[in-house]
């Protein structure tokens, strides 16, 4: 029995089968390996603040959390010394948030644990250090390509 030729879209759907489930599992397993001791919401906010300070509204957009949840998470992070909140100088209604050096250290240490778990797992499968790095870089490039593809139509609509 012959199967009918598949369209481009059908081939992509077939290739992507399980991708979301595997990405979800990888994210969960890396989070567990990082031994963060914080909720994913807390880690997501710290991660978003890593490169620059953001307003609560920007954090909500970047993390997918609601503004009230971001406000609570920021309060809890500030209590632990991982983030700082200040009133915006140009708009007193807005709150700016930044990561503290302690928050940055905390995030870096957890990421080191995540990377060590990846390295250990790849080494157990017989991958050498160079091969392990190639596997991780290839995965990162593949995820970046998928993200770019998803965002390209949105960015085209905005321009």
Secondary structure, DSSP 8 states (H G I E B T S, - for coil): -------HHHHHHHHHTTHHHHHHHHHHHHHHHHT-SS-HHHHHHHHHHSSS-EEHHHHHHHH---HHHHHHHHHHHHHTTSEEEEE-SS-TT-EEEEE-HHHHHHHHHHHHHHHHHHHHHHHHTT--HHHHHHHHHHHHHHHHHHHHHHHHHHHHHH-
